[in-house]
Amino acid sequence: MNEAEATELIQFAFQTLLKISAPIVITAMVVGTLIALFQALTQIQEITLTFIPKIVAVLFVASIASSFMAAQINILATLSYSRISSGF
């Protein structure tokens, strides 16, 4: 394996990481922003108000996007194993 192939594999792994984490991170960010806006408008400063809806939304999105995430991991694993079996 030369330096270009190793760099390409690492770059693909980082792209896969971003694809996998994007749905959960974006959901948490949007829900957190909406809750912060609601708290600022109503002046309700309840701690559980920030965590419970965010956890529920993240779990919901994770359950929906789990097949997409698994497919991305499968593609990365297949690429990595094919490079290993070919001797890099």
Contacts in CASP RR format, 6 or more apart in sequence:
PFRMAT RR
TARGET T0000
AUTHOR 0000-0000-0000
METHOD contacts of the structure
MODEL  1
MNEAEATELIQFAFQTLLKISAPIVITAMVVGTLIALFQALTQIQEITLT
FIPKIVAVLFVASIASSFMAAQINILATLSYSRISSGF
1 83 0 8 1.000
1 87 0 8 1.000
1 88 0 8 1.000
5 83 0 8 1.000
5 88 0 8 1.000
9 79 0 8 1.000
9 80 0 8 1.000
9 83 0 8 1.000
12 76 0 8 1.000
12 79 0 8 1.000
13 76 0 8 1.000
16 72 0 8 1.000
16 73 0 8 1.000
16 75 0 8 1.000
16 76 0 8 1.000
19 72 0 8 1.000
20 69 0 8 1.000
20 72 0 8 1.000
20 73 0 8 1.000
23 61 0 8 1.000
23 62 0 8 1.000
23 65 0 8 1.000
23 68 0 8 1.000
23 69 0 8 1.000
24 58 0 8 1.000
24 61 0 8 1.000
24 62 0 8 1.000
24 65 0 8 1.000
27 57 0 8 1.000
27 58 0 8 1.000
27 61 0 8 1.000
28 54 0 8 1.000
28 57 0 8 1.000
28 58 0 8 1.000
31 53 0 8 1.000
31 54 0 8 1.000
31 57 0 8 1.000
31 58 0 8 1.000
32 50 0 8 1.000
32 53 0 8 1.000
32 54 0 8 1.000
35 49 0 8 1.000
35 50 0 8 1.000
35 53 0 8 1.000
35 54 0 8 1.000
36 50 0 8 1.000
38 44 0 8 1.000
38 49 0 8 1.000
39 45 0 8 1.000
39 46 0 8 1.000
39 49 0 8 1.000
39 50 0 8 1.000
62 69 0 8 1.000
END
